[in-house]
Amino acid sequence: MTEAELKKVYQMRDRVARAITTDGKFRAAAITNTNAAKEAQRRHQLDPVASLLMARGLAAASLLSSFLKGEERIVVEAMGNGVIKKVFAEALQVGEVRGYVESNSKPDMPNEALGIGLFRVTKILYGKFEPVQGMVDLQRGNITTDLAYYLTQSEQIPSAVRLDVDVSDDNVIHASAGLIVQALPGATEAEIMHVQNSIIELGPISELARSGYKADDILRQAIPSEIEVLNNTPVDYFCRCSMDKFKSILATLGINEIQSMKDSDQNELVCQYCNNHYYLTEEDFTSIITQLKAQQN
């Protein structure tokens, strides 16, 4: 690959940018995540509605994680009684994101796909022995409204949220982007309304992303006051699964379960998060069983 080609690849990467207004009254994050959305669609073979909800979920998780530190993680889950049972997205502040969709059949309308259910956000933070969770009822089942409601109700932070995806009827994702703007202590009602109106007038931010706007460009377009961009992090659809991790999990099942898998030729392992497939060999089964027997002695 030439230097020019490498530069183009670098420029086309998904990014999440975090900023604060110079007057300290608002903080915000914006993301362009078209590549991650396309990768999730490809890996999980998602239909148009599932692709749209997955793209929004990935954007939501990445946006929230941008306010964290290092290896801290965010999990966003929308769970309902509709044809789509769950939209799951997990993101790390360092720029990794992954997710999946559980569904019974192909839905026709995104706002009806999840039905009635819950929206949950889980934070895995430094210095916390237990994950920090917040949960609200699904409002519209479109991820966007649900996230805004969660932030306002559960975290008590007035927030404006945009999660826009341009996906065609023939299931091609052209662009995906997201934006969160939150009022900080000191922001007046008038100032909050001014920012909200600015975001409404902005129109679909997926169109901005499709026309070449970067995450920090979207922030400057959305916020009607001067901002300081604090970071601009590359984002990739990435899963840390591996054969060794699967083997470690299998070793917790016990000898009888492993032997039963071996006898029935159940040697295929599939990662729920990225749909990678791993295949156990005869030697793998023997090694795990030998290890478990040694632990018993």
C-alpha positions in Angstrom: 0.0 0.0 0.0 1.4 3.4 -1.0 1.8 6.3 1.4 -1.1 8.1 -0.3 -3.3 5.0 0.1 -2.3 4.7 3.8 -3.1 8.4 4.3 -6.6 7.9 2.7 -7.3 4.9 4.9 -6.3 6.9 8.0 -8.5 9.8 7.0 -11.5 7.5 6.4 -11.3 5.9 9.9 -14.2 6.3 12.2 -13.6 8.9 14.9 -15.2 10.2 18.1 -14.4 13.7 19.2 -15.1 15.1 22.7 -15.3 18.8 23.4 -16.4 21.4 26.0 -17.6 25.0 25.3 -15.1 27.6 26.3 -17.6 29.0 28.8 -17.8 25.6 30.5 -21.6 25.4 30.2 -21.8 22.4 27.8 -19.9 19.3 27.0 -20.4 17.3 23.9 -19.2 14.3 21.8 -19.7 13.5 18.1 -18.9 10.4 16.1 -18.7 9.2 12.6 -19.0 5.4 12.7 -19.9 4.4 9.2 -17.1 1.8 9.0 -18.1 0.2 12.3 -21.7 0.0 11.3 -20.8 -1.6 8.0 -18.5 -4.1 9.7 -21.2 -5.1 12.3 -23.7 -5.5 9.4 -21.3 -7.7 7.5 -20.2 -9.9 10.4 -23.8 -10.5 11.7 -25.6 -10.5 8.3 -28.1 -7.9 9.5 -31.2 -6.8 7.7 -31.9 -3.1 7.1 -33.8 -2.4 10.4 -31.3 -4.4 12.5 -28.5 -2.6 10.7 -30.0 0.8 11.6 -30.5 -0.1 15.2 -27.1 -1.7 15.5 -25.4 1.4 14.0 -27.2 3.6 16.5 -26.3 1.3 19.4 -22.6 1.3 18.4 -22.7 5.1 18.1 -24.4 5.5 21.5 -21.8 3.3 23.2 -18.9 5.0 21.6 -20.2 8.5 22.5 -20.8 7.6 26.1 -17.4 5.9 26.4 -15.6 9.0 25.2 -16.4 10.6 28.5 -14.6 7.8 30.4 -10.9 7.0 30.9 -8.5 4.5 29.3 -9.9 0.9 29.5 -13.2 1.9 31.1 -16.2 0.5 29.3 -19.8 1.3 28.5 -22.4 -1.3 27.6 -25.7 -0.1 26.0 -28.6 -2.5 25.8 -32.1 -2.1 24.4 -34.3 -5.0 25.3 -37.9 -5.5 24.2 -40.7 -7.9 23.4 -40.8 -7.2 19.7 -39.3 -9.1 16.8 -35.9 -7.7 17.8 -35.2 -8.9 21.4 -32.0 -7.1 22.1 -29.6 -4.5 20.7 -26.2 -4.8 22.5 -23.2 -2.5 22.1 -20.0 -2.3 24.1 -17.3 0.4 23.7 -14.0 1.3 25.4 -12.7 4.8 25.8 -9.6 3.8 23.8 -11.7 3.4 20.7 -12.9 -0.2 20.5 -16.5 -1.1 19.9 -18.5 -4.3 19.2 -22.1 -5.4 19.3 -24.8 -7.7 18.2 -28.6 -7.9 17.6 -30.9 -10.7 18.8 -34.0 -11.1 16.7 -36.9 -13.5 16.0 -37.5 -12.4 12.4 -37.0 -9.4 10.1 -38.9 -6.3 11.3 -40.4 -3.8 8.9 -40.3 -0.6 11.0 -37.4 0.4 13.2 -39.6 2.2 15.8 -41.7 -0.9 16.3 -39.0 -3.5 16.2 -38.1 -3.6 19.9 -41.7 -3.2 21.2 -42.1 -2.7 25.0 -39.0 -3.1 27.1 -36.0 -1.6 28.9 -33.0 0.5 28.1 -29.9 -0.1 30.2 -26.5 1.5 30.4 -23.7 -0.3 32.3 -20.4 1.4 33.2 -17.3 -0.6 34.1 -15.1 1.9 35.8 -11.7 2.2 37.5 -11.9 1.9 41.3 -15.4 0.4 41.2 -15.7 -3.2 42.3 -19.2 -3.6 40.8 -20.5 -2.3 37.4 -22.5 0.9 37.7 -26.0 0.5 36.1 -28.9 2.7 35.1 -32.1 1.6 33.5 -35.3 3.1 32.1 -38.3 2.0 30.1 -37.9 2.1 26.4 -39.6 5.2 25.1 -39.8 4.7 21.4 -37.4 1.8 20.8 -35.3 3.8 18.3 -32.2 4.0 20.6 -32.0 7.8 20.0 -35.0 8.9 22.1 -34.3 6.1 24.6 -30.7 7.3 25.2 -31.8 10.9 25.6 -34.5 9.9 28.1 -32.0 7.7 30.0 -29.5 10.6 30.3 -32.1 13.0 31.5 -33.9 10.7 33.9 -31.3 8.3 35.2 -28.2 10.5 35.2 -30.2 13.8 35.7 -28.2 15.5 32.9 -30.2 17.6 30.3 -29.1 16.1 27.1 -29.7 16.4 23.3 -29.0 13.3 21.3 -28.8 12.6 17.5 -28.1 9.2 16.2 -28.6 9.2 12.4 -28.0 6.4 9.9 -28.4 6.6 6.2 -29.3 3.0 5.1 -31.0 2.3 1.8 -33.9 -0.1 1.2 -31.4 -2.5 -0.4 -29.5 -2.6 2.9 -26.5 -0.4 2.0 -25.2 1.8 4.9 -24.1 5.0 3.3 -23.3 6.9 6.5 -23.7 6.7 10.3 -23.0 9.4 12.8 -24.0 10.5 16.3 -24.0 13.5 18.7 -24.5 14.1 22.4 -24.6 17.6 23.9 -25.1 17.9 27.7 -25.7 20.9 29.8 -23.4 21.4 32.7 -24.1 23.3 35.9 -24.4 27.0 35.1 -26.2 26.6 31.8 -29.5 28.6 31.8 -32.8 27.3 30.4 -32.5 29.9 27.6 -29.0 28.7 26.7 -30.1 25.0 26.8 -33.0 25.8 24.4 -30.6 27.7 22.1 -28.4 24.7 21.8 -31.3 22.3 21.3 -32.7 24.5 18.5 -29.3 24.6 16.9 -29.1 20.8 16.9 -32.7 20.5 15.5 -31.8 22.9 12.7 -28.7 20.9 11.9 -30.7 18.2 10.1 -29.6 14.6 9.8 -25.9 14.4 10.8 -25.5 11.3 8.7 -25.8 13.6 5.7 -22.9 15.7 7.1 -20.8 12.6 7.5 -21.7 11.4 4.0 -20.6 14.7 2.6 -17.2 14.5 4.3 -17.7 16.1 7.7 -15.5 14.7 10.5 -16.6 14.3 14.1 -15.0 17.6 15.2 -16.6 19.3 12.2 -20.0 18.1 13.4 -19.4 19.5 16.9 -18.6 22.9 15.5 -21.7 22.8 13.3 -23.9 21.7 16.1 -22.9 24.0 19.0 -23.6 27.7 18.6 -20.7 28.8 20.7 -16.9 28.4 20.8 -15.7 24.9 21.7 -12.4 23.3 22.7 -11.9 19.8 21.3 -10.4 17.7 24.0 -9.7 14.6 22.1 -10.3 13.0 18.7 -10.0 9.2 19.0 -10.1 6.6 16.1 -12.8 4.1 16.5 -12.7 0.5 15.2 -15.1 -2.4 15.4 -12.8 -4.7 17.4 -13.3 -7.8 19.5 -10.8 -9.3 21.9 -12.1 -12.9 21.5 -9.5 -15.6 20.8 -9.2 -19.4 20.8 -7.3 -19.3 24.1 -10.1 -17.3 25.8 -12.7 -19.8 24.5 -10.5 -22.7 25.9 -10.3 -21.0 29.3 -14.1 -20.7 29.4 -14.6 -24.3 28.3 -12.3 -25.4 31.1 -14.8 -24.2 33.6 -17.5 -26.5 32.3 -16.0 -29.7 33.7 -14.7 -32.9 32.2 -18.0 -34.6 31.5 -19.3 -31.6 29.5 -16.1 -31.4 27.5 -16.1 -35.1 26.8 -19.7 -34.9 25.7 -18.9 -32.1 23.2 -16.0 -34.2 21.9 -18.1 -37.3 21.5 -20.9 -35.4 19.6 -18.4 -33.5 17.4 -19.5 -30.1 18.8 -16.2 -28.5 17.9 -17.5 -25.1 16.5 -17.3 -22.1 18.8 -18.9 -18.8 17.7 -18.3 -15.4 19.3 -21.6 -13.7 20.0 -20.0 -10.2 19.8 -18.2 -10.5 16.4 -19.4 -13.7 14.9 -15.8 -15.1 14.6 -15.8 -18.9 14.3 -13.3 -21.1 16.1 -12.9 -24.9 15.6 -11.6 -27.2 18.3 -9.3 -30.0 17.1 -8.9 -33.5 18.7 -5.8 -32.3 20.3 -7.6 -29.3 21.8 -10.2 -31.5 23.5 -7.5 -33.9 24.8 -5.4 -30.9 26.1 -8.4 -29.4 28.0 -9.5 -32.8 29.5 -5.9 -33.6 30.5 -5.6 -30.2 32.2 -8.8 -30.7 34.1 -7.8 -34.2 35.3 -4.5 -32.8 36.5 -6.3 -30.1 38.5 -8.3 -32.9 40.3 -5.2 -34.7 41.5 
